[in-house]
Amino acid sequence: MKHSAAIILSAGLLAGAALAPVAAEKVGSAAFSGIVDHVSTENIKVTDPRSRQSVSFLLLPKFNKVFSSDGKTTYQMSAIKAGQYVKVYYDQKLLGARHADRILLLRQNNGVMGRQ
């Protein structure tokens, strides 16, 4: 019985050591900028107009980290509409799903200025 407990403990320590570099990564260190395609209480989908890459981010319940581009003004999630320019800071830890940590509204008028 003691032998099997030692094996399980060793396996747990090895698994923890393998995950340590992932846990050490700064939360919300990755960022993606673009135009909002879709926003709901559960997720937001943003498309980079240059590369045409679309990325979806999960939002935790009661997500409230929406700021102006200078970080001085906070907004409710309801302020974000399709067609706005945003920058989403996110992490991608739990099973590879992207979770938004904070969102910046990049233009003061929060509208699309024009497309090229």
The first five atom37 places (N, CA, C, CB, O) and aatype in JSON, in Angstrom:
{
  "aatype": [12, 11, 8, 15, 0, 0, 9, 9, 10, 15, 0, 7, 10, 10, 0, 7, 0, 0, 10, 0, 14, 19, 0, 0, 6, 11, 19, 7, 15, 0, 0, 13, 15, 7, 9, 19, 3, 8, 19, 15, 16, 6, 2, 9, 11, 19, 16, 3, 14, 1, 15, 1, 5, 15, 19, 15, 13, 10, 10, 10, 14, 11, 13, 2, 11, 19, 13, 15, 15, 3, 7, 11, 16, 16, 18, 5, 12, 15, 0, 9, 11, 0, 7, 5, 18, 19, 11, 19, 18, 18, 3, 5, 11, 10, 10, 7, 0, 1, 8, 0, 3, 1, 9, 10, 10, 10, 1, 5, 2, 2, 7, 19, 12, 7, 1, 5],
  "atom_mask": [
    [1, 1, 1, 1, 1],
    [1, 1, 1, 1, 1],
    [1, 1, 1, 1, 1],
    [1, 1, 1, 1, 1],
    [1, 1, 1, 1, 1],
    [1, 1, 1, 1, 1],
    [1, 1, 1, 1, 1],
    [1, 1, 1, 1, 1],
    [1, 1, 1, 1, 1],
    [1, 1, 1, 1, 1],
    [1, 1, 1, 1, 1],
    [1, 1, 1, 0, 1],
    [1, 1, 1, 1, 1],
    [1, 1, 1, 1, 1],
    [1, 1, 1, 1, 1],
    [1, 1, 1, 0, 1],
    [1, 1, 1, 1, 1],
    [1, 1, 1, 1, 1],
    [1, 1, 1, 1, 1],
    [1, 1, 1, 1, 1],
    [1, 1, 1, 1, 1],
    [1, 1, 1, 1, 1],
    [1, 1, 1, 1, 1],
    [1, 1, 1, 1, 1],
    [1, 1, 1, 1, 1],
    [1, 1, 1, 1, 1],
    [1, 1, 1, 1, 1],
    [1, 1, 1, 0, 1],
    [1, 1, 1, 1, 1],
    [1, 1, 1, 1, 1],
    [1, 1, 1, 1, 1],
    [1, 1, 1, 1, 1],
    [1, 1, 1, 1, 1],
    [1, 1, 1, 0, 1],
    [1, 1, 1, 1, 1],
    [1, 1, 1, 1, 1],
    [1, 1, 1, 1, 1],
    [1, 1, 1, 1, 1],
    [1, 1, 1, 1, 1],
    [1, 1, 1, 1, 1],
    [1, 1, 1, 1, 1],
    [1, 1, 1, 1, 1],
    [1, 1, 1, 1, 1],
    [1, 1, 1, 1, 1],
    [1, 1, 1, 1, 1],
    [1, 1, 1, 1, 1],
    [1, 1, 1, 1, 1],
    [1, 1, 1, 1, 1],
    [1, 1, 1, 1, 1],
    [1, 1, 1, 1, 1],
    [1, 1, 1, 1, 1],
    [1, 1, 1, 1, 1],
    [1, 1, 1, 1, 1],
    [1, 1, 1, 1, 1],
    [1, 1, 1, 1, 1],
    [1, 1, 1, 1, 1],
    [1, 1, 1, 1, 1],
    [1, 1, 1, 1, 1],
    [1, 1, 1, 1, 1],
    [1, 1, 1, 1, 1],
    [1, 1, 1, 1, 1],
    [1, 1, 1, 1, 1],
    [1, 1, 1, 1, 1],
    [1, 1, 1, 1, 1],
    [1, 1, 1, 1, 1],
    [1, 1, 1, 1, 1],
    [1, 1, 1, 1, 1],
    [1, 1, 1, 1, 1],
    [1, 1, 1, 1, 1],
    [1, 1, 1, 1, 1],
    [1, 1, 1, 0, 1],
    [1, 1, 1, 1, 1],
    [1, 1, 1, 1, 1],
    [1, 1, 1, 1, 1],
    [1, 1, 1, 1, 1],
    [1, 1, 1, 1, 1],
    [1, 1, 1, 1, 1],
    [1, 1, 1, 1, 1],
    [1, 1, 1, 1, 1],
    [1, 1, 1, 1, 1],
    [1, 1, 1, 1, 1],
    [1, 1, 1, 1, 1],
    [1, 1, 1, 0, 1],
    [1, 1, 1, 1, 1],
    [1, 1, 1, 1, 1],
    [1, 1, 1, 1, 1],
    [1, 1, 1, 1, 1],
    [1, 1, 1, 1, 1],
    [1, 1, 1, 1, 1],
    [1, 1, 1, 1, 1],
    [1, 1, 1, 1, 1],
    [1, 1, 1, 1, 1],
    [1, 1, 1, 1, 1],
    [1, 1, 1, 1, 1],
    [1, 1, 1, 1, 1],
    [1, 1, 1, 0, 1],
    [1, 1, 1, 1, 1],
    [1, 1, 1, 1, 1],
    [1, 1, 1, 1, 1],
    [1, 1, 1, 1, 1],
    [1, 1, 1, 1, 1],
    [1, 1, 1, 1, 1],
    [1, 1, 1, 1, 1],
    [1, 1, 1, 1, 1],
    [1, 1, 1, 1, 1],
    [1, 1, 1, 1, 1],
    [1, 1, 1, 1, 1],
    [1, 1, 1, 1, 1],
    [1, 1, 1, 1, 1],
    [1, 1, 1, 1, 1],
    [1, 1, 1, 0, 1],
    [1, 1, 1, 1, 1],
    [1, 1, 1, 1, 1],
    [1, 1, 1, 0, 1],
    [1, 1, 1, 1, 1],
    [1, 1, 1, 1, 1]
  ],
  "atom_positions": [
    [[0.82, -1.18, 0.0], [0.0, 0.0, 0.0], [0.87, 1.25, 0.0], [-0.94, -0.01, 1.2], [0.58, 2.21, -0.73]],
    [[1.94, 1.26, 0.82], [2.83, 2.41, 0.88], [3.55, 2.61, -0.44], [3.84, 2.26, 2.01], [3.79, 3.74, -0.86]],
    [[3.89, 1.51, -1.1], [4.61, 1.59, -2.36], [3.75, 2.26, -3.44], [5.04, 0.19, -2.82], [4.25, 3.11, -4.18]],
    [[2.48, 1.88, -3.55], [1.61, 2.47, -4.57], [1.34, 3.94, -4.27], [0.29, 1.69, -4.65], [1.2, 4.74, -5.21]],
    [[1.25, 4.33, -3.0], [1.06, 5.74, -2.64], [2.27, 6.56, -3.06], [0.81, 5.89, -1.13], [2.13, 7.69, -3.52]],
    [[3.46, 6.0, -2.91], [4.69, 6.69, -3.3], [4.74, 6.88, -4.81], [5.93, 5.92, -2.82], [5.19, 7.92, -5.29]],
    [[4.29, 5.9, -5.56], [4.27, 6.01, -7.02], [3.29, 7.09, -7.46], [3.89, 4.65, -7.65], [3.6, 7.88, -8.35]],
    [[2.13, 7.12, -6.85], [1.12, 8.12, -7.19], [1.63, 9.51, -6.85], [-0.21, 7.85, -6.45], [1.45, 10.45, -7.63]],
    [[2.27, 9.67, -5.7], [2.82, 10.95, -5.29], [3.91, 11.4, -6.25], [3.36, 10.87, -3.86], [3.96, 12.57, -6.62]],
    [[4.78, 10.49, -6.65], [5.85, 10.81, -7.6], [5.28, 11.24, -8.95], [6.78, 9.6, -7.78], [5.75, 12.2, -9.55]],
    [[4.27, 10.52, -9.41], [3.64, 10.87, -10.69], [3.0, 12.25, -10.61], [2.58, 9.82, -11.07], [3.07, 13.02, -11.57]],
    [[2.4, 12.58, -9.49], [1.79, 13.89, -9.31], [2.82, 15.0, -9.31], [0.0, 0.0, 0.0], [2.59, 16.05, -9.9]],
    [[3.96, 14.76, -8.66], [5.02, 15.75, -8.63], [5.61, 15.98, -10.02], [6.11, 15.33, -7.67], [5.9, 17.11, -10.4]],
    [[5.79, 14.89, -10.78], [6.3, 15.03, -12.14], [5.33, 15.79, -13.03], [6.58, 13.65, -12.74], [5.75, 16.63, -13.83]],
    [[4.06, 15.51, -12.9], [3.06, 16.23, -13.69], [3.04, 17.7, -13.31], [1.65, 15.61, -13.49], [2.92, 18.56, -14.18]],
    [[3.16, 18.0, -12.03], [3.19, 19.39, -11.58], [4.41, 20.12, -12.1], [0.0, 0.0, 0.0], [4.32, 21.29, -12.48]],
    [[5.55, 19.44, -12.13], [6.78, 20.05, -12.64], [6.67, 20.33, -14.13], [7.98, 19.14, -12.37], [7.19, 21.33, -14.62]],
    [[5.99, 19.46, -14.86], [5.82, 19.66, -16.29], [4.91, 20.84, -16.59], [5.26, 18.4, -16.94], [5.07, 21.5, -17.61]],
    [[3.96, 21.12, -15.71], [3.03, 22.22, -15.91], [3.52, 23.54, -15.33], [1.7, 21.88, -15.3], [2.91, 24.58, -15.59]],
    [[4.6, 23.54, -14.57], [5.1, 24.75, -13.92], [5.4, 25.88, -14.89], [6.33, 24.43, -13.14], [5.03, 27.01, -14.6]],
    [[6.05, 25.65, -16.05], [6.31, 26.76, -16.96], [5.01, 27.4, -17.47], [7.14, 26.28, -18.14], [4.98, 28.61, -17.69]],
    [[3.98, 26.63, -17.66], [2.71, 27.17, -18.12], [2.1, 28.06, -17.05], [1.73, 26.05, -18.5], [1.59, 29.13, -17.35]],
    [[2.15, 27.62, -15.79], [1.59, 28.39, -14.69], [2.38, 29.66, -14.43], [1.53, 27.55, -13.44], [1.81, 30.64, -13.93]],
    [[3.67, 29.67, -14.75], [4.5, 30.84, -14.5], [4.24, 31.96, -15.5], [5.95, 30.44, -14.54], [4.62, 33.1, -15.24]],
    [[3.62, 31.66, -16.63], [3.33, 32.67, -17.63], [2.38, 33.71, -17.06], [2.73, 32.02, -18.9], [1.42, 33.38, -16.36]],
    [[2.66, 34.98, -17.37], [1.84, 36.08, -16.85], [0.43, 35.99, -17.42], [2.47, 37.44, -17.19], [0.24, 35.81, -18.63]],
    [[-0.57, 36.12, -16.55], [-1.96, 36.06, -16.97], [-2.27, 37.24, -17.86], [-2.91, 36.03, -15.75], [-1.94, 38.38, -17.53]],
    [[-2.91, 36.98, -18.99], [-3.32, 38.05, -19.89], [-2.16, 38.66, -20.65], [0.0, 0.0, 0.0], [-2.25, 39.82, -21.07]],
    [[-1.08, 37.92, -20.84], [0.09, 38.47, -21.52], [-0.07, 38.48, -23.04], [1.33, 37.69, -21.13], [0.61, 39.24, -23.72]],
    [[-0.95, 37.65, -23.58], [-1.19, 37.62, -25.01], [-2.3, 38.63, -25.35], [-1.58, 36.19, -25.48], [-3.18, 38.88, -24.54]],
    [[-2.23, 39.2, -26.54], [-3.23, 40.19, -26.94], [-3.61, 39.99, -28.4], [-2.7, 41.63, -26.72], [-2.82, 39.5, -29.2]],
    [[-4.84, 40.38, -28.73], [-5.35, 40.3, -30.1], [-6.21, 41.53, -30.34], [-6.17, 38.97, -30.34], [-7.09, 41.84, -29.53]],
    [[-5.96, 42.24, -31.43], [-6.71, 43.45, -31.76], [-7.51, 43.25, -33.03], [-5.77, 44.66, -31.91], [-7.09, 42.52, -33.93]],
    [[-8.67, 43.9, -33.1], [-9.48, 43.81, -34.3], [-10.87, 44.38, -34.09], [0.0, 0.0, 0.0], [-11.12, 45.12, -33.14]],
    [[-11.74, 44.02, -35.0], [-13.12, 44.51, -35.0], [-14.03, 43.44, -34.42], [-13.58, 44.9, -36.43], [-13.92, 42.26, -34.78]],
    [[-14.92, 43.84, -33.53], [-15.85, 42.91, -32.9], [-16.86, 42.42, -33.93], [-16.58, 43.57, -31.69], [-17.53, 43.23, -34.58]],
    [[-16.95, 41.1, -34.08], [-17.96, 40.49, -34.96], [-19.21, 40.13, -34.17], [-17.39, 39.23, -35.64], [-20.33, 40.3, -34.63]],
    [[-18.97, 39.63, -32.95], [-20.07, 39.13, -32.11], [-19.67, 39.32, -30.66], [-20.39, 37.63, -32.41], [-18.51, 39.14, -30.29]],
    [[-20.64, 39.69, -29.83], [-20.4, 39.79, -28.4], [-21.65, 39.33, -27.67], [-20.01, 41.23, -27.99], [-22.77, 39.69, -28.04]],
    [[-21.46, 38.53, -26.62], [-22.56, 38.08, -25.78], [-22.05, 38.01, -24.34], [-23.12, 36.68, -26.25], [-20.91, 38.4, -24.07]],
    [[-22.86, 37.53, -23.45], [-22.44, 37.42, -22.06], [-21.43, 36.28, -21.86], [-23.65, 37.2, -21.16], [-20.77, 36.22, -20.83]],
    [[-21.32, 35.39, -22.85], [-20.44, 34.23, -22.72], [-19.17, 34.31, -23.55], [-21.19, 33.01, -23.09], [-18.17, 33.69, -23.19]],
    [[-19.19, 35.06, -24.66], [-18.0, 35.12, -25.5], [-17.98, 36.39, -26.36], [-17.93, 33.89, -26.39], [-18.97, 37.11, -26.47]],
    [[-16.81, 36.63, -26.95], [-16.63, 37.73, -27.89], [-15.78, 37.21, -29.04], [-15.96, 38.98, -27.19], [-14.81, 36.49, -28.82]],
    [[-16.15, 37.58, -30.26], [-15.42, 37.15, -31.45], [-14.88, 38.4, -32.13], [-16.32, 36.31, -32.43], [-15.63, 39.34, -32.41]],
    [[-13.57, 38.41, -32.4], [-12.89, 39.57, -32.95], [-12.15, 39.15, -34.22], [-11.91, 40.19, -31.92], [-11.54, 38.09, -34.26]],
    [[-12.2, 40.02, -35.26], [-11.51, 39.74, -36.51], [-10.48, 40.84, -36.78], [-12.51, 39.63, -37.69], [-10.8, 42.03, -36.74]],
    [[-9.26, 40.42, -37.06], [-8.21, 41.37, -37.45], [-8.45, 41.72, -38.92], [-6.76, 40.76, -37.23], [-8.4, 40.84, -39.78]],
    [[-8.72, 43.01, -39.24], [-9.05, 43.37, -40.63], [-7.88, 43.18, -41.6], [-9.51, 44.79, -40.68], [-8.11, 43.01, -42.79]],
    [[-6.65, 43.21, -41.12], [-5.49, 43.06, -42.01], [-5.27, 41.6, -42.4], [-4.24, 43.61, -41.34], [-5.14, 41.28, -43.58]],
    [[-5.23, 40.72, -41.39], [-4.95, 39.32, -41.67], [-6.2, 38.49, -41.91], [-4.16, 38.72, -40.54], [-6.12, 37.35, -42.36]],
    [[-7.37, 39.07, -41.61], [-8.68, 38.4, -41.72], [-8.81, 37.21, -40.77], [-8.9, 37.93, -43.16], [-9.68, 36.36, -40.95]],
    [[-7.95, 37.15, -39.76], [-8.02, 36.09, -38.75], [-9.1, 36.43, -37.74], [-6.65, 35.89, -38.05], [-9.14, 37.55, -37.22]],
    [[-9.98, 35.47, -37.45], [-11.02, 35.63, -36.44], [-10.69, 34.76, -35.24], [-12.42, 35.27, -37.01], [-10.32, 33.6, -35.37]],
    [[-10.84, 35.36, -34.04], [-10.54, 34.64, -32.81], [-11.68, 34.86, -31.83], [-9.18, 35.12, -32.21], [-12.18, 35.98, -31.67]],
    [[-12.1, 33.78, -31.17], [-13.15, 33.87, -30.15], [-12.53, 33.74, -28.77], [-14.23, 32.77, -30.36], [-11.56, 33.01, -28.57]],
    [[-13.12, 34.45, -27.82], [-12.66, 34.43, -26.44], [-13.84, 34.17, -25.52], [-11.96, 35.77, -26.07], [-14.91, 34.74, -25.7]],
    [[-13.64, 33.29, -24.54], [-14.67, 33.03, -23.55], [-14.65, 34.14, -22.51], [-14.47, 31.65, -22.88], [-13.59, 34.66, -22.17]],
    [[-15.82, 34.49, -22.0], [-15.94, 35.48, -20.93], [-16.49, 34.8, -19.7], [-16.85, 36.67, -21.36], [-17.46, 34.04, -19.79]],
    [[-15.88, 35.05, -18.57], [-16.38, 34.5, -17.32], [-17.65, 35.24, -16.92], [-15.31, 34.58, -16.21], [-17.84, 36.39, -17.31]],
    [[-18.51, 34.6, -16.14], [-19.72, 35.3, -15.68], [-19.34, 36.58, -14.93], [-20.57, 34.38, -14.76], [-18.35, 36.61, -14.19]],
    [[-20.12, 37.61, -15.12], [-19.91, 38.93, -14.5], [-18.58, 39.55, -14.89], [-19.98, 38.81, -12.98], [-17.96, 40.25, -14.09]],
    [[-18.11, 39.3, -16.13], [-16.89, 39.9, -16.65], [-17.07, 41.41, -16.67], [-16.54, 39.35, -18.07], [-18.06, 41.9, -17.21]],
    [[-16.13, 42.18, -16.08], [-16.3, 43.63, -16.01], [-15.0, 44.38, -16.24], [-16.87, 44.01, -14.67], [-14.82, 45.47, -15.69]],
    [[-14.11, 43.84, -17.02], [-12.82, 44.48, -17.23], [-12.74, 45.07, -18.64], [-11.68, 43.47, -17.01], [-11.95, 44.62, -19.47]],
    [[-13.58, 46.06, -18.9], [-13.6, 46.76, -20.18], [-13.14, 48.2, -19.9], [-15.04, 46.72, -20.85], [-13.72, 48.89, -19.06]],
    [[-12.11, 48.64, -20.63], [-11.5, 49.93, -20.36], [-11.35, 50.74, -21.65], [-10.14, 49.75, -19.7], [-11.4, 50.2, -22.75]],
    [[-11.17, 52.05, -21.48], [-10.81, 52.91, -22.61], [-9.36, 52.6, -22.98], [-10.99, 54.44, -22.25], [-8.66, 51.93, -22.22]],
    [[-8.91, 53.07, -24.13], [-7.56, 52.74, -24.59], [-6.49, 53.29, -23.64], [-7.33, 53.29, -25.99], [-5.39, 52.73, -23.57]],
    [[-6.78, 54.36, -22.92], [-5.81, 54.9, -21.96], [-5.94, 54.26, -20.58], [-5.98, 56.41, -21.84], [-5.12, 54.51, -19.7]],
    [[-6.96, 53.43, -20.38], [-7.15, 52.71, -19.13], [-7.79, 53.53, -18.02], [0.0, 0.0, 0.0], [-7.92, 53.04, -16.9]],
    [[-8.18, 54.76, -18.31], [-8.73, 55.64, -17.27], [-10.23, 55.47, -17.06], [-8.44, 57.07, -17.62], [-10.73, 55.74, -15.97]],
    [[-10.94, 55.02, -18.07], [-12.39, 54.9, -17.99], [-12.78, 53.43, -18.07], [-13.08, 55.72, -19.11], [-12.25, 52.69, -18.9]],
    [[-13.69, 53.02, -17.22], [-14.2, 51.64, -17.29], [-15.59, 51.65, -17.9], [-14.23, 50.99, -15.88], [-16.33, 52.63, -17.79]],
    [[-15.93, 50.55, -18.55], [-17.22, 50.4, -19.22], [-17.86, 49.09, -18.8], [-17.06, 50.46, -20.75], [-17.19, 48.19, -18.31]],
    [[-19.16, 49.0, -19.0], [-19.89, 47.75, -18.84], [-19.73, 46.95, -20.13], [-21.4, 48.0, -18.49], [-19.45, 47.53, -21.18]],
    [[-19.92, 45.65, -20.07], [-19.87, 44.81, -21.28], [-20.89, 45.25, -22.31], [-20.09, 43.33, -20.92], [-20.67, 45.09, -23.51]],
    [[-22.01, 45.8, -21.86], [-23.06, 46.24, -22.79], [-22.6, 47.39, -23.67], [-24.3, 46.65, -22.01], [-23.27, 47.71, -24.65]],
    [[-21.48, 48.03, -23.35], [-20.95, 49.12, -24.17], [-20.28, 48.6, -25.43], [-19.96, 49.95, -23.36], [-20.09, 49.36, -26.38]],
    [[-19.92, 47.33, -25.45], [-19.25, 46.76, -26.62], [-20.29, 46.31, -27.64], [-18.33, 45.57, -26.21], [-21.2, 45.54, -27.32]],
    [[-20.14, 46.79, -28.86], [-21.06, 46.45, -29.95], [-20.26, 45.92, -31.14], [-21.9, 47.69, -30.37], [-19.06, 46.16, -31.25]],
    [[-20.93, 45.19, -32.0], [-20.3, 44.71, -33.24], [-19.85, 45.91, -34.05], [-21.27, 43.81, -34.07], [-20.57, 46.91, -34.15]],
    [[-18.65, 45.82, -34.62], [-18.1, 46.9, -35.44], [-17.12, 47.79, -34.71], [0.0, 0.0, 0.0], [-16.52, 48.67, -35.33]],
    [[-16.93, 47.59, -33.42], [-15.99, 48.39, -32.66], [-14.59, 47.8, -32.72], [-16.45, 48.51, -31.21], [-14.42, 46.59, -32.83]],
    [[-13.59, 48.68, -32.64], [-12.2, 48.23, -32.54], [-11.89, 47.95, -31.08], [-11.23, 49.29, -33.13], [-12.15, 48.78, -30.21]],
    [[-11.33, 46.8, -30.82], [-10.96, 46.42, -29.46], [-9.61, 45.73, -29.45], [-12.04, 45.51, -28.84], [-9.12, 45.26, -30.47]],
    [[-9.02, 45.68, -28.26], [-7.82, 44.88, -28.03], [-8.14, 43.99, -26.84], [-6.53, 45.78, -27.76], [-8.48, 44.48, -25.76]],
    [[-8.03, 42.69, -27.04], [-8.37, 41.72, -26.0], [-7.08, 41.11, -25.46], [-9.33, 40.6, -26.56], [-6.3, 40.52, -26.2]],
    [[-6.88, 41.26, -24.16], [-5.79, 40.58, -23.47], [-6.36, 39.29, -22.93], [-5.15, 41.48, -22.33], [-7.43, 39.29, -22.31]],
    [[-5.66, 38.18, -23.15], [-6.23, 36.88, -22.8], [-5.17, 35.91, -22.34], [-6.97, 36.31, -23.98], [-3.97, 36.14, -22.5]],
    [[-5.63, 34.81, -21.76], [-4.76, 33.67, -21.46], [-5.41, 32.44, -22.06], [-4.54, 33.5, -19.91], [-6.6, 32.43, -22.39]],
    [[-4.62, 31.4, -22.21], [-5.09, 30.18, -22.87], [-4.57, 28.98, -22.09], [-4.61, 30.13, -24.36], [-3.72, 28.23, -22.57]],
    [[-5.09, 28.8, -20.87], [-4.57, 27.75, -20.0], [-5.48, 26.53, -19.93], [-4.36, 28.28, -18.62], [-5.02, 25.42, -20.18]],
    [[-6.72, 26.71, -19.61], [-7.63, 25.6, -19.35], [-8.04, 24.92, -20.66], [-8.86, 26.09, -18.6], [-8.86, 25.45, -21.41]],
    [[-7.49, 23.76, -20.92], [-7.83, 22.95, -22.09], [-7.7, 23.71, -23.41], [-9.24, 22.42, -21.96], [-8.38, 23.38, -24.38]],
    [[-6.83, 24.71, -23.46], [-6.57, 25.44, -24.69], [-7.6, 26.49, -25.06], [0.0, 0.0, 0.0], [-7.48, 27.11, -26.11]],
    [[-8.61, 26.71, -24.23], [-9.63, 27.72, -24.52], [-9.1, 29.1, -24.16], [-10.95, 27.42, -23.74], [-8.48, 29.28, -23.11]],
    [[-9.35, 30.08, -25.02], [-8.92, 31.46, -24.76], [-9.93, 32.14, -23.83], [-8.77, 32.26, -26.08], [-11.13, 32.13, -24.11]],
    [[-9.45, 32.71, -22.74], [-10.29, 33.45, -21.79], [-9.85, 34.91, -21.78], [-10.21, 32.82, -20.35], [-8.68, 35.2, -21.54]],
    [[-10.77, 35.81, -22.04], [-10.46, 37.24, -22.01], [-10.2, 37.66, -20.57], [-11.62, 38.07, -22.62], [-10.97, 37.34, -19.67]],
    [[-9.1, 38.39, -20.37], [-8.78, 38.93, -19.05], [-9.2, 40.39, -18.94], [-7.28, 38.79, -18.77], [-9.7, 40.82, -17.9]],
    [[-9.0, 41.14, -20.02], [-9.47, 42.52, -20.08], [-9.6, 42.93, -21.54], [-8.5, 43.48, -19.32], [-8.96, 42.36, -22.42]],
    [[-10.45, 43.92, -21.77], [-10.72, 44.4, -23.13], [-10.55, 45.9, -23.14], [-12.16, 43.99, -23.61], [-11.07, 46.6, -22.28]],
    [[-9.82, 46.4, -24.14], [-9.66, 47.84, -24.32], [-10.46, 48.28, -25.54], [-8.17, 48.23, -24.48], [-10.38, 47.64, -26.59]],
    [[-11.22, 49.36, -25.41], [-11.89, 49.98, -26.56], [-10.88, 50.91, -27.19], [-13.22, 50.74, -26.14], [-10.42, 51.84, -26.53]],
    [[-10.51, 50.69, -28.45], [-9.38, 51.39, -29.04], [-9.71, 52.77, -29.62], [-8.8, 50.56, -30.11], [-8.79, 53.57, -29.79]],
    [[-10.93, 53.06, -29.92], [-11.28, 54.37, -30.45], [-12.26, 55.03, -29.51], [-11.88, 54.26, -31.87], [-13.12, 54.38, -28.92]],
    [[-12.12, 56.37, -29.37], [-13.03, 57.06, -28.46], [-14.46, 56.99, -28.92], [-12.61, 58.51, -28.3], [-15.37, 56.83, -28.1]],
    [[-14.7, 57.11, -30.23], [-16.08, 57.02, -30.71], [-16.52, 55.58, -30.88], [-16.22, 57.76, -32.03], [-17.69, 55.32, -31.16]],
    [[-15.59, 54.65, -30.72], [-15.88, 53.21, -30.73], [-16.6, 52.74, -31.98], [-16.71, 52.86, -29.53], [-17.41, 51.82, -31.92]],
    [[-16.32, 53.34, -33.1], [-16.92, 52.92, -34.34], [-15.87, 52.64, -35.38], [0.0, 0.0, 0.0], [-14.71, 53.03, -35.22]],
    [[-16.24, 51.97, -36.43], [-15.33, 51.7, -37.52], [-15.15, 53.0, -38.3], [-15.85, 50.55, -38.44], [-16.13, 53.58, -38.76]],
    [[-13.9, 53.45, -38.44], [-13.61, 54.71, -39.1], [-13.67, 54.58, -40.62], [-12.25, 55.23, -38.67], [-13.87, 55.58, -41.31]],
    [[-13.5, 53.43, -41.15], [-13.5, 53.21, -42.59], [-12.7, 51.98, -42.9], [0.0, 0.0, 0.0], [-11.82, 51.59, -42.13]],
    [[-13.0, 51.36, -44.0], [-12.28, 50.13, -44.38], [-11.5, 50.38, -45.64], [-13.25, 48.94, -44.56], [-11.93, 51.13, -46.52]],
    [[-10.35, 49.72, -45.72], [-9.5, 49.89, -46.9], [-9.48, 48.63, -47.71], [-8.09, 50.28, -46.51], [-8.82, 48.57, -48.75]]
  ]
}
